[in-house]
């Protein structure tokens, strides 16, 4: 994400000149240039703030920190499917038609919903696109208008984005599959489940405060779900059968925890 307006001069013209010279010297090799940039210390900086640097450069024109960016809708969907263990990595073939959310009007020309779940869970690049109808989840996350060319995507923060990840039927199915994967890999030990969930979603282990917070949430939420069950409410359980020794309310609490991870800023933003 660029932090300067188009009318501003570059904050580091010497760097731009060096990159241009290096690009020519290496034979106009795009992949080499991209590798050089993404492996640089500047590109790999954290997005965490620094009080001293913020005082000197509050607009981050000198890029002392990485400008936080939300992932594109396609990347969010693919990442969620991967973490849930559902992503179909097959390459090539015809477009696919994932299930549409309840209440969505089917576009003109029809929408041949995939009968094979594996087809519906292919990467987002294979989702069929109609000019008069964009896939709802991708549209919520700023998929370009298919009626006109798009030189650069907009990035908005809107309520439908959060609601699509929180309330959509497919989002819940992904959370259930994510929980099932955790149980399959980590068993019934809560600490092992928490570690595995953080590793899959964030690529790291939870710190002590995070672990305590999750343990407290699971304990309290299990009691809340038990009360709801006694009132006749149906639980959202992990996909597949539960292993022996795992209570349904504990498994349902794990599903809600998994959905929280998939809704978190750390999951949907590049930090």
N, C-alpha and C positions, 0 to 999 in steps of 0.2 A: 504494500500500500504506500503510495507516494504521499509525503507529508508537506510538499511544497505546492504552491499554486502554479499553473502553467506560465504565469508572467514573471515568476521569480527566476533569478539566475541560479545556476547550480551551486550548492553549498561547498562542493569540493571539485572544482574544475580540473585540478591536477590529476585526481584519481580517474576522472572520465577520460582524460587524454591518454593516461597510461593504459587503461583498458582498451581504448581504441587502437593504440599502437600494438598492444599484445594480440588483439584480435587479428590484425593484419599479419603480424609476424608469424602467427601459428596457422596461417593459411585459411583464414575465415572459417575456422572450425567451430560451429555453434556448440556442439556437445562439450568440447574442451573449455570453451568460455563459460558455459553454464556450470561445469564442474569446478572451475576455478572460483566462481562467485559463491556457490553454495558451500564450498569447503573452507571459505575464508572465516577468520575469527569474527569479523563484523557480522556476517550473515548468521552465524551460529550464536550470536549473543542472546541472552535471555530478554524477555519483555518486562522483567521486574524493574521497578523504579529505583533510582539512585538520587538521594536528596541533593547531593552536591552537584551532580550532573544536571539535574532538573533546574537548579537555580541558575546555572550557566546557560543552559540551552533548553528552555521550557517547551519549545515546539519540536524538539528532537530533529532539528535540521541537520545536525552532524551525525545522526544515527548512533547515539551512544547506547541505545537499547533497540531491540527488535520491535517494530510496530505490530502490535497484536492484530491478527486477522482471523475472521471467521471462515471456516471451511466452506467451500461451495456445496450446494445441495447434493450434487452427485457424489462428492467425497464423503459427506456425512452419511448418506445412505450406504455406500459401499463399505465404509469403515464400520458402521453398525452391523451390517450383515457379516462382515469378517469376524468381528469380536464375538458375535452370537454363534459363530460356527456354521453359518448358513450360506455364505457367499459361494456362488458357482463360478469358478475361474475359467470356464470354457471360453475359448477364443474363436471368433468368427461365427458365421451363421446368420439367420434372419433376425429381425428385431423381435423383442419380447413385449408382452402386455401384462405387467404386474397388476395385481388386484387393485381396484379403485376403492377409495374410502366410501363409507356409507353416505348417501345423500348427494354424491357427485353425479352430475348429469353426464351420461355417456355421450361422447362426441359424435358428430355426424360421421357416417361411415362405419360406426360400430367400434367396439373395443373388445377384441377376442382375448378375454382373460385367459392366461396360461393355466392349463389343467395340471401340468406337472410343476410342483413347487420348485424344483431345481431350476426350471426355465424362468420362473418369476423372480428368482434370486440371482439372476445374472447381473453383471456390472451395469451401472446406470447408463453407460455409453450405448448399450443395446436397447434401451427403452424406446419404443416407437414414438415418434414425434409427429404431431399434426400441427399445421399452422394455426388452426382454430382451437386447439386444445393441448395444453401442456400438462405433463404429469403433475398432479396437485402438490405433492411434497416438494418437488423441484421448483415449481412455480413459487411456493411460499418462500423458498430460499434464493430468490432472485435469479431464476433461470431467465435468460434473455428472451425478449419478445420475438417470437418466431415469424412475425410479419415483416421484420426489417433487420438490416445488418446490425451487428453489435461489435463496436471496436473495443469496448471495455465494459465489464459487468459492473452494475451498481451493487452496493452492499448496504442493506438496510437491517434494522433491528425492529421487528414487529411482533405483536402478540400472536398472530397465527403461527409463527415459527415455533414458539414454545408450546403452543397448544397442539401442533401436529406431532411433536415428539412426546407429549404427555398423554394425550387423549386418543390418538388414532389407534384403531384396532391393530394395524400392522406394527406400530411401535410397541404395543403390549406383547405381541407375538415374538418380536425380537428380544424383548426383555425376558420372556419365558424361556426362549432358546438359550440365551446367555446364562441364565440361572442353571439350566439343565447341563450346560457345558461345564460350569464351575463345579457342580456336584459330581459330575462324571470324572473330572480331573483331580479335585481336591477332597472328595469324600464328604463326610458329614461333620468334620471338625470346623467350627466357625472361624477360628483364626486362619486356617489353611484356605478356607473359602474367601475370606477378606483379602488375603495376600494374592490369591489367584485372580480375583476380580480386578484389583488394582493393576496387576501386571498385564492383564489382557486389555483393559480399557486405557490405561495411562502409560504402560511400559515402565512402571516403577513400583516399588514397594510403598505401602502407606507409612507415614511417620507415626510416632506414638500417639499424638493428639488425634490424628485421623482414625487410628485403630480403635481408640477408646470411644470416639464419637460414633463410629459404626456399630460397635458392640452395644452401646447404649441404645441406639436406634433400633437394632434388631430385637433387643430384649423388650423394649416398650411396644414396638409395633406388633410383636407376636401377641402380646396381651390384647392390643386393640383389635387385631384380626380375630382373635378367639371370641371376643364379645360380638363382633359382627357376624361370625359364623353361628353363634347361638341364636342370633336374631334372624337367621335364615339367609344371610348373604352368601353368595357363592365366591369361593376363593379363586384367585388367578394363580395357578400352580405352574411349576416348571414343566416344560415339554417332557414327555416320556414318563415312565413310572418312577416313583420315589424309592430310594434304597431303604432297607430296613433300619429303623432307629431314627429316621428323620420325620418329625411331626409335620403334618400338612401346613399348620400355621407358621412354622419356622421356615418351610420351603416358600410359602407365599410371601413372607417378609423378605426373603432373599430376592424374590422377583422384583419387589418394589425397590429394594436397594440397587439392583442391577439397572432398573429403569432410571433411577436417580443418576447413576454414573453416566449413562448414555445421554442424559439431559444437561450434564454439567458443562460449565465453560471450558474446563480443561480438556473435555472431549471434543467439543465443536469448534474450538479456537486453536490456531497455531500460536504457541507461546514462545 
